[in-house]
Amino acid sequence: MITRRLALAALAAAPLPALAQTALPRTVTLVVPFGPGTVVDIMARAFAEPFRQALGGNTTVVVLNREGAGGAIAAGSVAQARPDGATIGFGPSGMLTTQPFMVPTPGYRLDSFEPVCQTFENIFALAVPARSPYRTLQELLDAGKARPDTLSFGHAGNGTVGHLIVRQLEILSGAHFNDVAYRAGAQMMTDAMAGTVDLVATTWATLRESGLRVLAVAADARDPAIEAPTLAELGFAVNWRGFGGLWAPRGLAQPIAEKLQAACLQATASEGYGSVMATTAQVVAPLDARRFGERLTAEQREAQALLDRLGLIPR
């Protein structure tokens, strides 16, 4: 009897079995790397409710904005969180695949995260002011070759998708432009509409009601809503794309990872999420954790090679 009591006491004092430690927490926080009202924030808030429903039970899903440092603040906070499913990042890939090369001490790397699932793609396009003399991309590139550094292009910052699209296009075409990095997208668009910059590389969501002339899109196929060819059609194999999804701290227990992935994929198929994505000119593009992770790894490899060639990796 004494032996049995000792055994029971030891069992009670021992850590909870793995099964009990793999239950989802009551509150799941989606950390968004941009401020309220931005496109990524709007997507995250549209995703939160169907995600909560897919998780089931009494789970609450909240959205937390942690903007700053090109997404590094949000990504760092997720990387340092406990891997229990309570803290998950929602955002584009660049802060995971590109930023760590450009920031000397970001506090995280791509392998600090566990891919959960891809939830979106966003189409990037190249556009010029409405009064620009350049009617086609080839005309613009010819000018950029004939008079290098006399034309300018605006983007959201070094290492962002728009910036890397134009830099890769320069390498492939032989053209060269002065780049102008903007902290605020609204100012970039104001300058583009005024003709202060000759070219901008940004999302179609930003361009579609701007009145700017779209010359080409960075996409795998033409979009019926955009009257412009793809870069591939024009003979330029620019492989940068905008995409993103959910990513959690590395070390999730398998049952939690599987439940989050299943709920994520179910939420992307919801009518509410799809409706908001269509309204904001985004693309619902679900991928499971494995394929999302493979895409992130491929982008990281390509980013390192291109950033090194452009001299953007600190030594």
Secondary structure, DSSP 4 states (H G I P E B T S, - for coil): -HHHHHHHHHHHHSPPPTTGGGSPPSEEEEEESS-TTSHHHHHHHHHHHHHHHHH-TT-EEEEEE---GGGHHHHHHHHTS-SSSSEEEEEETHHHHTHHHHSS--S--GGGEEEEEEEEEE-EEEEE-TT-S--SHHHHHHHHHHSTTSSEEEESSTTSHHHHHHHHHHHHH----EEEE-S-HHHHHHHHHHTSSSEEEEEHHHHTTT--EEEEEESSS--TT--S-BTTTTT------EEEEEEEETT--HHHHHHHHHHHHHHHTSHHHHHHHHHTT-EEEEE-HHHHHHHHHHHHHHHHHHHHHTT-S--
